[in-house]
Amino acid sequence: MSTPPKPLVIQTEDLDPQPAAWLAERCELVVCPSTDPRFEKLLPRAAGLVVRTYTYVNPAMLAKAPNLKVVGRAGVALENIDLPECRKRGVKVVHTPGANTR
């Protein structure tokens, strides 16, 4: 019996090494900025997307990611994520509102 493949998660911007390592143990984590030509090729397979400040999750991007289940924003605000479009497509959006506080 073979092990099912791990879901693909694209990390578009830098993360602290500890949470990135935790995530990499649980999925196929690919670090690829949204400006990289590989990004467009990875999107159709992506189950998850981890963004920070400079990646904009908009309808055009979501249309290229039919298997996307979750967008994780490593940070507080969600202004770079089209929440109504994610909701319409059944994509869950999570973020880390207390990450920068002690």
N, C-alpha and C positions, 0 to 999 in steps of 0.2 A: 504494500500500500504506500503510495507516494504522498508526500506532504503537499498540501495545497500551496500555491504560490502566495507570497506575501503581497498585500496591496501596495501599489505604487503611490508614494507621497512625494510631491515636488516641493522642495524648500527653495524659495526664490531669493531670500536675503539671509545675511548672517544670523546665526543663533548662538547663544551661549553653548559651549561644548557639552555640558552635562545634559541638558534637555535634548540636544541633537543626538547624542549617543543613546539615550533612552528610546527615542523615537526610532533610530536606526535598528535597534534590536527587535522592533515590533513590525517593521514594514520594510519595503524596498525604498529607502530614502535616497533621492537624487537631488543634489544641490545644483540648481540651474536657474540663473536669473531669467526673468521674463523677457529680457532683451536678447538672450542667447538664441540662435537659430534652432537649437535642439528643443527648446521649450515647446514650440508648436508641434513637434513630433511626439513629445511625451504626453501632451494634454489629453489625447483620446483615451489613453490607458489610466490616467490619474484617478485615484479614488479620493485623494486628499491633496490639499494645497496649504502650505504654511507660508504666510506673507508677513511683512512688517509694514514699513511706511511707504515704500516707493512702487509697490506692485498694485495695480488697479484691477480689481476683479469686476469686470463689466459684462454686459450682455454678449459682446463679441467673443470674449474669452470663454464665457460659460457655454456658448454654443459649440465650441470646439472641445468641450470636456463632458461628453455624454455620461461618463461613468463617475463623475465627481459626486462624492457623498458629503464632504465636509471641507470648509475653509477655516483654517485656524489663523487668527491674527495674533502674533506675538507682540502685544502692546495693548494700549487702552482703547483708543478711538477706532471707529469703524467707518470713517468717512471715505476710505478708499475701496470699500466693498459695497456693491449694489445689493443692499439687503432685500428689497422687493423682488428683484430678479432671482436671487438665490432662493428665496421662499417659494417663488413660482415654480422653480425647477426641483424643489425638494432637497436643496443643498443646505445642510446645517452650517451655521456660522457660530464659531466660538472665539473667545478672546481672553486675554489675561489682564483684567482691570487692575489687579493689585500687584502686578509683577515689579513695578518700579518703586514700590514702597517698602519700608523696612518694618 
